[in-house]
Amino acid sequence: MKRFRRWCVNILLILLLLLGLALVFNKAIRNIFMSLGANRYQITKVDKKTLKDNDKKGKGNFDFSAVKSISFEDVIKNQWNAQDLPVIGGIAIPDLGINLPIFRGVGNAELTYGAGTMKEDEVMGQGNYALASHHVSALTGAPQLLFTPLERAENNMTIYITNKTTIYQYKITNIKVVTPEHVEVIADHPGKKEITLVTCADLEATHRIIVLGEYVKEFKFDTASDTVKKAFEVKYNQIGNM
């Protein structure tokens, strides 16, 4: 009986220790899972046909009011559910180290691992292609995750988006901070090809960072230079930032 009681006490102590470690390092653990997820869904892991099929499905959650801040619990739940999110493309900004999958819509699971389209009728390379993703504060040890690097964006930096058939190149022309009601920033302008990237500017989500880019050119994915292709091969290593 004493041996059994001692065994139970030891198990309880181990569980309490693990719980304490999880509470202390929950943000670091969350960031690791987020970086692993972002790597998992990058376009290097998805073939061209699957991207095209996912895009044709045309489904997605576009309820901006339902978007929640990333929590440890949600990230763990997403990992536990191991859902297969439909990737439709990828975005890379070499100067900022951004290389993320693009999903349709702004569902919370999608925005945990990549960027989501903000309008139901968006077509890559046409109109104002608007993408949103989360900003993970540098205070949580994740300065490279998701759209967090946009706080360092500068004019003339290059943005690439692709569906592995065509690569569309844009040049950043303006960066500004607005309040959430300024939805006009994602509106299309007749005859103009643009890209708009949106993320939160603060932990309270009272403001948004808006990165605007103008269309430069497009070219076939298969004919892209090694430098451009490597921009879509950058992986996240959040363990090194713990």
Residue pairs with C-beta under 8 A, 6 or more apart in sequence:
22 29
25 242
26 72
27 72
27 140
27 141
27 142
28 141
28 238
28 242
29 72
30 70
30 71
30 72
30 75
30 76
31 136
31 140
31 141
31 142
31 145
31 238
31 241
31 242
32 238
32 239
32 242
33 75
33 76
33 78
33 79
34 70
34 75
34 112
34 113
34 136
34 142
34 145
34 146
34 238
35 145
35 236
35 237
35 238
36 236
36 238
37 78
37 79
37 112
37 113
38 100
38 101
38 113
38 114
38 145
38 146
38 236
39 235
39 236
40 113
41 85
41 87
41 101
41 103
41 113
41 114
42 90
42 99
42 100
42 101
42 232
42 233
42 235
43 51
43 87
43 89
43 90
43 101
43 162
43 164
43 232
44 232
44 233
46 87
46 101
46 164
47 164
48 163
48 164
48 165
48 221
50 87
51 87
51 88
51 89
51 163
51 164
52 163
52 165
54 86
54 87
54 88
54 104
55 88
55 89
55 104
55 163
57 86
57 104
58 104
58 120
59 86
59 104
59 105
60 103
60 104
60 105
60 106
60 107
60 110
60 116
60 117
60 120
61 105
61 106
61 107
61 110
62 105
62 106
62 118
62 119
62 120
63 106
64 106
64 118
66 108
67 106
67 108
67 111
68 74
68 108
69 134
69 205
70 111
70 112
70 134
70 136
74 108
74 112
75 112
78 109
78 112
78 113
83 109
85 101
85 103
85 109
85 110
85 113
86 103
86 104
87 101
87 102
87 103
87 114
88 102
88 103
88 104
88 117
88 124
88 163
89 101
89 102
89 124
89 161
89 162
89 163
89 164
90 99
90 100
90 101
90 102
90 161
90 162
90 164
90 232
91 98
91 99
91 100
91 102
91 115
91 131
91 159
91 160
91 161
92 98
92 99
92 100
92 159
92 160
92 161
92 162
92 231
92 232
92 234
93 149
93 153
93 157
93 158
93 159
93 160
93 231
94 158
94 160
94 227
94 231
95 154
95 157
95 158
96 149
96 150
96 152
96 153
96 157
97 144
97 149
97 234
98 147
98 149
98 150
98 234
99 231
99 232
99 233
99 234
99 235
100 113
100 114
100 115
100 133
100 146
100 147
101 113
101 114
101 115
102 114
102 115
102 116
102 117
102 131
102 161
103 110
103 111
103 113
103 114
103 115
103 116
103 117
104 110
104 116
104 117
105 116
105 117
106 116
106 117
106 118
106 132
107 116
110 116
111 132
111 133
111 134
111 146
112 134
114 133
114 146
115 131
115 132
115 133
115 146
115 147
115 197
116 131
116 132
116 133
117 129
117 130
117 131
118 130
118 131
118 132
118 186
118 196
118 198
119 130
119 186
122 129
122 130
123 129
124 161
124 162
124 163
124 166
124 168
125 161
125 166
125 168
125 193
125 215
125 218
126 193
127 188
127 189
127 192
127 193
127 194
128 186
128 187
128 188
128 189
128 192
128 194
128 195
128 196
129 161
129 168
129 194
129 195
129 196
130 185
130 186
130 195
130 196
130 197
130 198
131 195
131 196
131 197
131 198
132 147
132 197
132 198
132 199
133 146
133 147
133 197
133 198
133 199
134 145
134 146
134 147
134 148
134 199
134 200
135 146
135 147
135 148
135 150
135 151
135 199
135 200
135 201
135 209
136 142
136 145
136 146
136 148
137 148
137 203
138 148
141 238
141 241
141 242
142 148
142 238
142 241
143 149
143 241
144 236
144 238
144 241
145 236
145 238
146 199
147 197
147 198
147 199
147 209
148 199
150 175
150 197
150 199
150 209
150 211
151 201
151 209
153 172
153 175
153 209
153 211
154 172
154 175
155 172
155 173
155 174
155 175
156 171
156 172
157 171
157 172
158 169
158 170
158 171
158 172
158 216
159 169
159 170
159 171
159 172
159 195
159 197
159 213
160 167
160 168
160 169
160 170
160 228
160 231
160 232
161 167
161 168
161 170
161 195
162 168
162 221
162 232
163 221
164 221
165 220
165 221
166 218
166 219
166 220
166 221
167 218
167 219
167 220
167 221
167 224
167 228
168 195
168 215
168 218
169 215
169 216
169 217
169 218
169 219
170 194
170 195
170 213
170 214
170 215
170 216
171 213
171 214
171 216
172 211
172 212
172 213
173 212
173 213
173 214
174 210
174 211
174 212
175 209
175 210
175 211
175 212
176 209
176 210
176 212
177 201
177 207
177 208
177 209
177 210
178 185
178 207
178 208
178 210
179 206
179 207
179 208
180 205
180 206
180 207
180 208
182 208
182 210
185 196
185 198
185 210
185 212
186 196
186 198
192 215
193 214
193 215
194 212
194 213
194 214
194 215
195 212
195 213
195 215
196 210
196 211
196 212
196 213
197 210
197 211
197 213
198 208
198 209
198 210
198 211
199 208
199 209
200 207
200 208
200 209
201 207
201 208
201 209
